[in-house]
Amino acid sequence: MVTTNKNIDIAAVRILLGEVHDPEVPVLSILDLGIVRDIRIAPSGEAWTVPHVTSAADQSAPREASGPAQLEIVITPTYSGCPAMDTIRKEIVTTLDQHGYGHVKVTTVLSPAWTTEWMSQEGKDKLKAYGIAPPNPLQQVCQIRPFHRDEAVQCPHCGSYHTSLISEFGSTACKALYKCDECKEPFDYFKCH
Amino acid sequence: MTAALIQYTLHLADDSLILGHRNSEWTGHGPILEQDIALSNIALDLIGQARNFYQYAAELSGTPVTEDQLAYLRDGWDFRNCLLVEQSNGDWAKTILRQFFFSAYQTSLYERLAQSRDKTLSAISAKSYKEGIYHLRWSSEWVIRLGDGTEESHTRMKNAVEELWKFTGELHTAAPYEEETAAKGTSPDLPTLRPLWEDKIKEVFDEAGIPYPPPTWMQTGGKEGRHTEQLGYVLAEMQFLQRAYPGCEW
């Protein structure tokens, strides 16, 4: 199938983006994470030049089309140094390419800064079922003062709030390490940001 | 103005990259697994921030230079990082204190830079500020833990203060390009940030039982390319591969 900008259906593209997963938390799609900020179609009869170089990382994405693009996906990183972003960019292009959207431009924006407030409820439910405590609402944390903890994190295994922090930094930039004082299981907390 | 803006952007990038690299030297060598991971995460944040600044500097330069070339192919006198971040890791106390001094400075800087008239610097800073808060809280807690810990940990923290204090004056001493960007509303007026930094250090030192050092002579020059010998060791390790095998990728 060859698509032109006349017959691109944003809703269909959105469904395809739901198949692109975070390589580090594979239970979450990039839509669940809230990192897809926009899906744009070039005005009729026009096209963007690709690759659109916003960064050297863009240049290294191998499958981005080099012809005119009719479709632009705008994403934002979770953390500045998140190493999953390059993989995610490639996955977006590959997934869309497999469904006939061959000329895709992926643009990275930094502002407004990503926040866990953008994570979907569906995403939070999936995280919990996967064994990762989903982020609490933002207003509960992010105090700059040392040893200041008023955040109650619920154990994803037994549901107890009787949990304690092991380390604010976990296996990936977006997670903290907790343990449950009730069921004694350690778990990851997708920290609010 | 563009020349000053490029210098300033490189300065921000270099600060983050060099401290990120120093922290990454701990990866696999941390005192316990969780803290090894914590410091590696901080390194990752800092290097990510550096990449954003380098990409912007490359764009401003109007030449085909890339972020990698800026990081790997400039020599010591081209680096604009402050002297504090290049200092060797020493023991855990020195690494922690270096991070604490820097994070206290960096978070207050990013908070103000988020209001910059320069949209890109503002976007990068607003994002990085959120990450910096974690770094500041984590390092503050460790300064308190060590300062208020055993006789041994207290002594080590005091020794670290003695080693690093002379490099803290540079944080709030503006280089010529910073004076220029501040005059245009692109960056904050550095001396106005100093009281915030001092308050933070006093607050944490007070809790840690570490005396706040009396005024003393301060070493400067890093932001204008005059570095301590420590930077050379960082560059030798960090740049070796690209120097030996130019353009190498994997």
Interface residues (C-beta under 8 A of the other chain):
Chain A: T54 S55 A56 A57 Q59 P77 Y79 S80 G81 C82 P83 V109 L110 S111 P112 A113 W114 C142 Q143 I144 R145 P146 F147 H148 I166 S167 E168 F169 G170 S171 A173 L177 H193
Chain B: E34 Q35 I37 A38 S40 N41 I42 L44 D45 L46 I47 G48 Q49 R51 N52 Q55 A58 T66 E67 D68 T107 K119 T120 S122 A123 I124 A126 K127 S128 K130 E131 I133 Y134 L136 R137 W138 S140 E141 I144 V204 E207
